[in-house]
Amino acid sequence: MFKIIDRYFLRELFLPFLVAVFALVLIGIADVIFSLMEYVVNRGISPLVLIKLLVYKIPAIIVLFLPIASLFSVMLVMFRMINDNEIQIYWTSGIIYERVLAPFFVFACMVVSLSFLLSEYVVPVTNYRSNTMIHRLILKESIPMIEENVFFKDTDDKYVYVKKVNKNRSDMQDILIYDVGGNAPKVISAKKAIWTDTYWQLIDGKTYNFEADGFLSFEAGFDEMKIKLSYDMDNNYMKLRNPKEMSSFQIRENIVSLKRAGLDPKAMMVEYYFKFSSSAVNLVFALLGVVFVLIFVKSSKDVWGIIFSIVGSLISIALLFFLSAYTRAMGIGGLFNPFLAAWFPLLFFLCILIFFWLYRRKTY
């Protein structure tokens, strides 16, 4: 009988979830079209390019709206079951209170798995390709997609840091190049650099050579220096990705590279842990829907209970996103442990949900 009930709940959840995802994705696509329409009208971008960009954006939009879709699909099913007195029938039939929660938990875990697979294997590639198209075909920037205040890898033994990028003049400020190949590391610093198709022209800088034991062996200044960096964006598009365009494995590689270069990887570590916590949000949101409906909705005619449950869920969503943004900023700034910065908001809300669940458990 339990297996029949589980299949029934999951079947009831499936269609509302798909409808919610489809509706929210349409809203997200409409927002993307609105932001890109200027380029279509003023810069002559073809509709084919626009369609291709929208296709690339869809996975990221799905991942963004999966938690909200899971929340409202769960609440919609709970509203219908309360309206048809199905929940009361289960309890009066001797099924324990927590057993009703089991299929919703399974459904939430399925959504978590879907979100993680998309964000790990699909979204990084599509994000990068869409951003590449925007920079190359739409913005037509001559400078590559270099993120400010982010280390990236040029070759297996060379790491580059750029503090400020001026894309209008195709130049950069405060550059550090760490070459850890060979027997001893080398460091090149420059106050300014100009990028061309084949090399970087470094201006007003210094070179440092170090011994194998880490002591400085040579230091010299220069007015100008040309250095070749590998920027084959088509064949090596993994090099210049930001964290939203990388999988957890690639972020972890960057963390190791930063540690090898003697740099603080806390900002990258925050992004690494958020890769996992952002998928786990779906679990919290789905359980949030169940708990709020059971707390506020007493019967099928309890209109105010339905309103309070919806409003309470929306407020909780806003608070969760605000708390996540706050802890992320604290983690990147070094004021919060990177792991706690990513997981504290979810653990905090999970404790609140357990408290409300136990409270409702006593009153039923």
HELIX and SHEET records of a PDB file:
HELIX    1   1 PHE A    2  ASN A   42  1                                  41    
HELIX    2   2 PRO A   47  ASN A   83  1                                  37    
HELIX    3   3 GLU A   86  THR A   92  1                                   7    
HELIX    4   4 TYR A   97  VAL A  100  5                                   4    
HELIX    5   5 LEU A  101  LEU A  117  1                                  17    
HELIX    6   6 LEU A  118  VAL A  122  3                                   5    
HELIX    7   7 VAL A  123  MET A  133  1                                  11    
HELIX    8   8 ILE A  134  ILE A  138  3                                   5    
HELIX    9   9 PRO A  243  GLU A  245  5                                   3    
HELIX   10  10 SER A  248  ARG A  260  1                                  13    
HELIX   11  11 LYS A  266  PHE A  296  1                                  31    
HELIX   12  12 VAL A  303  ILE A  332  1                                  30    
HELIX   13  13 PRO A  338  THR A  363  1                                  26    
SHEET    1   A 6 VAL A 150  THR A 155  0                                        
SHEET    2   A 6 LYS A 158  ASN A 166 -1                                        
SHEET    3   A 6 ASP A 171  ASP A 179 -1                                        
SHEET    4   A 6 LYS A 186  TRP A 195 -1                                        
SHEET    5   A 6 TRP A 200  PHE A 210 -1                                        
SHEET    6   A 6 LEU A 216  ILE A 227 -1                                        
END                                                                             
